[in-house]
Amino acid sequence: MKKSKNHLKSRKLGVSYTISAIIMTATAITLSLVAWSYANQTLAQQRGATEFDVTMQSILAFNDAFENIAWKPQSSRSARFILDYGQLQLIPDLDLVVNVVDYSGASYSDSTGYLRYTTLTKFVSFGDGYHSNFIGDDRFISTGAGTYAKGTVSQNTDYVHMDLFYGIRVMKSSTISTVDNVDIWIIKMETTEQSASNTELNLNAKCIDVETKTYASNSGNGYPVVNGEATIGVQLGGNISDGPDISDSITIPLDGQRVVFNFIISTVKVII
């Protein structure tokens, strides 16, 4: 029995509809997967950017806690961090050198630590080579009230860093019987190499000790004043790859005939 042309045409149309349906279904699935992937990427970027902002607020809160206990031995405080996209690091062994120019022996050198939060530029980006302060200014030495802290944001090719470290404060505190007293306040962050990511944590700070080291020349009654002034210089870092590398100095006018330098050092232990 011979099949009709209409029957063959009907079968061809059926196959065509089936193929079209398969293609349309596959296309819909592909578009859905692309949309789902894009939505996930966009959501991750938004969450990563939000985490950066929230972490900056946590660092500000930690700095408030840190400075609140820095001069109170055995006092402790903490701040909360929530990390899903970035990494929080405690980095030790950053070189710190404080030197009084022209006054032999009046110097301090030790190591300190700093705090770093790192995230990818796909979450937040300011441009390669970007650098700004979110705590303090470009000076590493202060001469009065205000924060010891220096908080910076910087970016290289793939990463954005938020760093928190501590400077020094210098002031002439008194003049007694023609002898000036200059106080140099230093906060040293004591820590070990630690890091955390994909977690919630309390970052803890505890003041271990506050000590004073006095330099008054070999005679013990003060250095003869040189040119009516004292210049204090500080160098932080330079020994850690991609870490802080800062030099700063300040000149303090002196009224007396002799001068004594008091280095007042707070050691604050920080742990995750």
HUSUL-V999819 format. One record per pair of residues at least 6 apart in sequence whose ideal C-beta (glycine too) atoms are under 7 Angstrom apart, sorted by sequence separation. I is the first residue (numbers start at 1). J is the second residue. D is the distance in Angstrom with one decimal. If there is no record, write none. Layout:
BEGIN
((I | J | D) (I | J | D))
END
This chain:
BEGIN
((69 | 75 | 3.8) (100 | 106 | 3.9) (216 | 222 | 5.1) (217 | 223 | 4.4) (237 | 243 | 5.2) (69 | 76 | 6.2) (81 | 88 | 5.9) (100 | 107 | 6.5) (153 | 160 | 6.8) (154 | 161 | 5.2) (174 | 181 | 4.8) (216 | 223 | 7.0) (237 | 244 | 4.0) (238 | 245 | 4.4) (69 | 77 | 5.2) (99 | 107 | 4.3) (172 | 180 | 5.8) (173 | 181 | 4.9) (236 | 244 | 5.6) (237 | 245 | 4.5) (68 | 77 | 6.0) (98 | 107 | 6.4) (153 | 162 | 5.5) (172 | 181 | 7.0) (237 | 246 | 6.2) (98 | 108 | 4.5) (140 | 150 | 6.5) (172 | 182 | 5.3) (173 | 183 | 4.7) (236 | 246 | 4.5) (136 | 147 | 5.6) (151 | 162 | 7.0) (152 | 163 | 5.0) (65 | 77 | 3.4) (97 | 109 | 4.5) (135 | 147 | 6.2) (151 | 163 | 7.0) (170 | 182 | 6.9) (171 | 183 | 5.7) (235 | 247 | 5.2) (65 | 78 | 6.5) (96 | 109 | 6.8) (136 | 149 | 5.8) (151 | 164 | 5.1) (65 | 79 | 5.5) (96 | 110 | 5.6) (135 | 149 | 4.8) (136 | 150 | 4.4) (170 | 184 | 5.3) (234 | 248 | 5.4) (96 | 111 | 6.5) (135 | 150 | 6.2) (136 | 151 | 6.6) (149 | 164 | 6.3) (150 | 165 | 5.7) (95 | 111 | 6.2) (96 | 112 | 4.7) (135 | 151 | 3.1) (168 | 184 | 6.2) (169 | 185 | 4.2) (233 | 249 | 4.0) (62 | 79 | 3.7) (94 | 111 | 6.2) (133 | 150 | 6.9) (134 | 151 | 4.8) (149 | 166 | 5.7) (150 | 167 | 5.6) (168 | 185 | 6.2) (232 | 249 | 6.5) (61 | 79 | 4.5) (93 | 111 | 4.8) (94 | 112 | 5.3) (133 | 151 | 6.5) (148 | 166 | 4.9) (168 | 186 | 5.0) (190 | 208 | 6.6) (231 | 249 | 5.8) (232 | 250 | 5.6) (92 | 111 | 6.8) (94 | 113 | 6.2) (133 | 152 | 5.6) (134 | 153 | 6.0) (148 | 167 | 5.6) (94 | 114 | 5.8) (132 | 152 | 6.9) (231 | 251 | 4.6) (232 | 252 | 7.0) (58 | 79 | 5.5) (92 | 113 | 4.4) (131 | 152 | 6.5) (132 | 153 | 5.3) (148 | 169 | 6.3) (166 | 187 | 4.3) (58 | 80 | 6.4) (91 | 113 | 6.0) (229 | 251 | 5.3) (230 | 252 | 5.1) (58 | 81 | 4.9) (90 | 113 | 6.0) (91 | 114 | 5.6) (131 | 154 | 4.7) (166 | 189 | 6.3) (229 | 252 | 6.4) (130 | 154 | 6.5) (229 | 253 | 5.4) (230 | 254 | 6.0) (90 | 115 | 6.2) (91 | 116 | 6.0) (130 | 155 | 4.3) (142 | 167 | 6.7) (228 | 253 | 6.4) (229 | 254 | 5.7) (55 | 81 | 6.6) (129 | 155 | 6.9) (141 | 167 | 6.1) (228 | 254 | 5.6) (89 | 116 | 4.6) (128 | 155 | 6.2) (140 | 167 | 4.2) (141 | 168 | 5.6) (142 | 169 | 4.9) (143 | 170 | 5.9) (144 | 171 | 6.7) (54 | 82 | 6.9) (127 | 155 | 6.5) (128 | 156 | 6.6) (143 | 171 | 5.8) (88 | 117 | 5.3) (89 | 118 | 7.0) (126 | 155 | 5.2) (128 | 157 | 5.8) (141 | 170 | 5.8) (225 | 254 | 5.0) (230 | 259 | 6.2) (125 | 155 | 6.8) (55 | 86 | 6.5) (86 | 117 | 5.6) (87 | 118 | 5.1) (225 | 256 | 6.3) (86 | 118 | 5.9) (225 | 257 | 5.9) (51 | 84 | 6.1) (86 | 119 | 3.7) (225 | 258 | 6.2) (51 | 85 | 5.1) (52 | 86 | 6.9) (85 | 119 | 5.9) (121 | 155 | 6.7) (126 | 160 | 6.9) (224 | 258 | 6.0) (225 | 259 | 5.4) (51 | 86 | 6.1) (125 | 160 | 6.9) (223 | 258 | 6.3) (124 | 160 | 5.5) (222 | 258 | 3.2) (223 | 259 | 5.3) (47 | 84 | 6.9) (48 | 85 | 4.1) (121 | 158 | 5.8) (221 | 258 | 6.5) (222 | 259 | 5.5) (47 | 85 | 6.6) (85 | 123 | 5.7) (120 | 158 | 6.6) (121 | 159 | 6.5) (222 | 260 | 4.8) (120 | 159 | 6.4) (121 | 160 | 6.0) (148 | 187 | 5.3) (118 | 159 | 5.4) (119 | 160 | 5.5) (118 | 161 | 5.3) (179 | 222 | 4.8) (216 | 260 | 4.6) (116 | 161 | 5.7) (117 | 162 | 4.3) (116 | 162 | 6.9) (214 | 260 | 6.3) (215 | 261 | 4.6) (116 | 163 | 5.2) (115 | 163 | 6.9) (182 | 230 | 6.0) (184 | 232 | 6.3) (214 | 262 | 5.2) (114 | 163 | 5.9) (115 | 164 | 4.2) (114 | 164 | 6.3) (212 | 262 | 5.6) (213 | 263 | 4.4) (114 | 165 | 3.8) (212 | 263 | 6.9) (212 | 264 | 5.1) (213 | 265 | 7.0) (210 | 264 | 7.0) (211 | 265 | 5.4) (210 | 266 | 4.9) (59 | 117 | 6.9) (209 | 267 | 5.0) (207 | 266 | 6.3) (208 | 267 | 4.6) (208 | 268 | 6.8) (207 | 268 | 5.3) (208 | 269 | 5.2) (55 | 117 | 5.2) (170 | 232 | 5.2) (206 | 268 | 6.8) (205 | 268 | 5.5) (206 | 269 | 5.0) (205 | 270 | 5.1) (168 | 234 | 5.7) (204 | 270 | 6.9) (52 | 119 | 5.7) (203 | 270 | 7.0) (204 | 271 | 5.3) (203 | 272 | 6.1) (98 | 168 | 6.2) (182 | 252 | 6.0) (48 | 119 | 6.3) (52 | 123 | 6.5) (165 | 236 | 6.9) (201 | 272 | 5.7) (52 | 124 | 4.6) (63 | 135 | 6.2) (49 | 123 | 5.6) (180 | 254 | 4.8) (48 | 123 | 2.8) (49 | 124 | 5.0) (114 | 189 | 6.6) (180 | 255 | 6.4) (48 | 124 | 6.6) (112 | 188 | 4.7) (113 | 189 | 4.1) (180 | 256 | 4.1) (196 | 272 | 5.2) (45 | 122 | 6.5) (112 | 189 | 5.1) (113 | 190 | 6.7) (179 | 256 | 5.3) (182 | 259 | 6.1) (184 | 261 | 6.4) (186 | 263 | 6.5) (188 | 265 | 6.1) (190 | 267 | 5.4) (194 | 271 | 6.9) (45 | 123 | 5.8) (56 | 134 | 6.3) (108 | 186 | 6.5) (110 | 188 | 6.1) (113 | 191 | 4.0) (178 | 256 | 4.5) (184 | 262 | 6.8) (186 | 264 | 7.0) (188 | 266 | 6.8) (190 | 268 | 6.7) (191 | 269 | 6.9) (194 | 272 | 4.8) (165 | 244 | 5.7) (178 | 257 | 4.5) (179 | 258 | 4.8) (180 | 259 | 4.4) (181 | 260 | 5.2) (182 | 261 | 5.2) (183 | 262 | 4.9) (184 | 263 | 5.0) (185 | 264 | 5.0) (186 | 265 | 4.8) (187 | 266 | 4.9) (188 | 267 | 5.0) (189 | 268 | 5.8) (190 | 269 | 4.7) (191 | 270 | 4.7) (67 | 147 | 6.6) (170 | 250 | 5.7) (172 | 252 | 5.6) (175 | 255 | 5.6) (178 | 258 | 6.6) (179 | 259 | 6.9) (184 | 264 | 6.9) (191 | 271 | 6.8) (67 | 148 | 6.3) (163 | 244 | 6.4) (175 | 256 | 5.0) (179 | 260 | 6.2) (181 | 262 | 6.4) (183 | 264 | 6.0) (187 | 268 | 6.3) (189 | 270 | 5.6) (67 | 149 | 6.8) (170 | 252 | 6.3) (63 | 149 | 4.9) (98 | 184 | 6.3) (63 | 151 | 7.0) (98 | 186 | 6.5) (141 | 232 | 7.0) (59 | 151 | 6.4) (141 | 234 | 6.1) (140 | 234 | 5.9) (140 | 236 | 6.5) (92 | 191 | 5.1) (92 | 192 | 5.7) (63 | 164 | 6.3) (90 | 191 | 4.4) (92 | 193 | 5.8) (91 | 193 | 6.5) (59 | 162 | 6.3) (90 | 193 | 6.8) (90 | 194 | 4.4) (59 | 164 | 5.5) (108 | 213 | 7.0) (56 | 162 | 6.3) (89 | 195 | 4.6) (140 | 246 | 5.1) (55 | 162 | 6.8) (88 | 195 | 6.7) (141 | 248 | 5.1) (143 | 250 | 6.6) (87 | 195 | 5.8) (88 | 196 | 5.0) (140 | 248 | 3.9) (106 | 215 | 4.1) (139 | 248 | 6.1) (141 | 250 | 4.7) (87 | 197 | 4.3) (105 | 215 | 5.7) (86 | 197 | 6.9) (83 | 196 | 6.2) (83 | 197 | 5.3) (84 | 198 | 6.2) (83 | 198 | 6.3) (83 | 199 | 5.7) (70 | 187 | 5.3) (82 | 200 | 5.0) (81 | 201 | 5.4) (103 | 223 | 4.9) (80 | 202 | 5.9) (81 | 203 | 5.9) (78 | 202 | 4.3) (79 | 203 | 5.3) (102 | 226 | 4.6) (78 | 203 | 6.1) (78 | 204 | 4.5) (78 | 205 | 6.9) (103 | 230 | 6.5) (76 | 204 | 6.5) (77 | 205 | 5.8) (76 | 205 | 6.5) (76 | 206 | 3.9) (100 | 230 | 5.8) (101 | 231 | 4.2) (114 | 244 | 6.5) (75 | 207 | 5.1) (100 | 232 | 5.4) (101 | 233 | 6.2) (74 | 207 | 6.6) (73 | 207 | 5.3) (98 | 232 | 6.7) (99 | 233 | 5.2) (72 | 207 | 5.5) (69 | 205 | 6.3) (73 | 209 | 5.9) (98 | 234 | 5.0) (70 | 207 | 6.0) (73 | 210 | 5.6) (97 | 234 | 6.9) (69 | 207 | 4.9) (97 | 235 | 4.6) (66 | 205 | 4.8) (71 | 210 | 5.9) (65 | 205 | 6.1) (96 | 236 | 5.6) (62 | 203 | 5.5) (94 | 236 | 6.6) (95 | 237 | 6.2) (94 | 237 | 5.1) (95 | 238 | 6.4) (95 | 239 | 4.8) (94 | 240 | 5.8) (91 | 240 | 6.8) (94 | 243 | 6.2) (94 | 244 | 6.7) (91 | 243 | 6.7) (106 | 261 | 4.5) (108 | 263 | 5.0) (113 | 270 | 6.7) (103 | 261 | 6.8) (100 | 261 | 5.7) (90 | 270 | 6.1) (90 | 272 | 6.4) (71 | 266 | 5.7) (70 | 266 | 4.8) (70 | 268 | 5.6) (66 | 268 | 6.4))
END
